[in-house]
Every structure is written in C-alpha cells, then in structure tokens.
Amino acid sequence: MIDYHALKARRFPEITASYSARDTMLYALGVGYGSDPADERQLAFVYEKSLRATPTMAVVLAYPGFWIKDPASGIDWVRALHGEQSIVLHRPLPPEGTVIGRNRLTALVDKGRDKGALLVQERKIYETSGALLATVSHLTFLRGDGGFSETPGNGPKGGDPAPPAPAPTPDTPPEIVCDLPTLPQAALVYRLSGDFNPLHAEPAVARAAGFARPILHGLATYGVAGHAILRSCCDYDAARLKSLSVRFSAPVYPGETIRTEMWHSGDIVRFRARALERDIVVLSHGAAELA
C-alpha cells in the first residue's frame, strides 16, 4: 500500500543529461517529421543543416526513469496508466546541449477504494546556465492504489486536492484537420529516445497485456499531435508553441494514421486525435497555447 508521507517526501536526484544533434533528429523521426522529404520545413528538424529541436522533445529530456517500479514506492505499478501529459516551453529547446532535470511529486490524490489514485509529477528542465527551458507535468492513474487515505495517519482524507480537470474538446465540427501517417516500425524508432518498455517491441508482451500487437508509445502519439499543430497552426515555427497538454484515451498501433482535429481561437488551439483506420479517439481534452 502507498505510504502517503513517504511518497510525498521522496527526493529525486538532480539529473544532468547531454544530448546530441543525432538524438534530436532521431526523436523527430520517431514522431513522423521528414515524412515528406520535399518539405524543407520538416527537413529542418531531421537534417543537421540549420537543425531545430521539436518542442515536444522536452518529454524525453532528463527523464527520471520508471521509478514507480521500485518496491519502496508501494505502488502497484503493473496497473498504472499514463493519464495526462503537458509541457510548458519557456524558451525554444537547443538542438543539442546539456540540460539539468529537477523532478518532484506535486500531488497524490485518493479517489477511493476500487477507484484508484492519481499521481502528479513535475520536471523542470534547465540549461547549465540556469535558464529554465521547460516544465513537464505527468499524471499517472494508479488503478490499484485507491483507498490509501482510509488508513488512519496515512495522509489527509482523499489525499491532495485533485488538479483542475482539462477543458473538454468542443462538440462542433473541427476547423482544421491534419492527417499524419505513422510507420509500421514507428515504436521501434521512438523507443531509441529512451523508453524501452517491451510492450512497444515484443509481440508476446503486447499479447499478454491484451493487445493484438505492440502499441505505439503514448508520448509518441503526443509528439505526432504536436507535429500536426506545429504544421497546421505555426508554419513549423517551433518558437510559437508555448504549451501542449492532453489526456490519453486509447493506444495507437504503429502504421495507423493519426488525425488531429483542431479548433483555433486566439492563442489557444483545442484538439483531439483519433486513429483514422479504427475511428477511435486516442487523445482528448487537448490544448495548445501559441505565441
């Protein structure tokens, strides 16, 4: 069972991580940039000449690893699901360099026995000069850990206040639609950016988890939606994307086309994404802020 006080007091070591232009290009290829070799706007993210970093690459920088698998956490990690993800870009990411990641837990919410719990993590990413590059937030749904606060002394009743619910997707027809195909080997490429969960590579592991075949990483789908917004609303100007948040709804199979449906109002883009071949929503409650 979760020990509320021990988990909230958990300290993460500061992470110093270096990445190269090759890493930047590999991440961009993993989320579909370069799919049109004649589009020089895409080429800028996958070719070393005047290379630029994709904004969503922040999610893989100075990542603390799958720490909830540590028995000391008390978390039933097998039943954990990635629920929501957001980034705030304080300045454009350099195409290569060294960054410092500082991680902390910001909330531990008890939804009740048989209803699970919510774990919210925050990672601030700095340049070595001390300049803040990005703030990354990650909400995990702990399906097996609800009811911990019913034990006397194990934190306040209900745990911490729940974070604000994201705004729902509009119920009107989308104003902008962008279809981006994924490669059959997309998960095998994306995993080289640091997420080596065998669910995304081994057919036997995927079948044991209830999937027909390996699925695409949720953060790869997130990156594809970010690509669609950068393409459709920012003319591939990475400096214009200031924040991006989503809720994960369903997995994508590599090789499927991801359709991002957008509603643009002022400096906010609401969006959702669906796997076109199965007509199923895979990302919902999406919001992007533009400069």
Beta strands, then each sheet from edge to edge (+ up, - down):
strand 1: 15-19
strand 2: 80-89
strand 3: 97-112
strand 4: 116-127
strand 5: 132-142
strand 6: 176-181
strand 7: 241-248
strand 8: 257-265
strand 9: 268-275
strand 10: 280-290
sheet 1: 1+ 3- 4+ 5- 2+ 7- 10+ 9- 8+ 6-
end
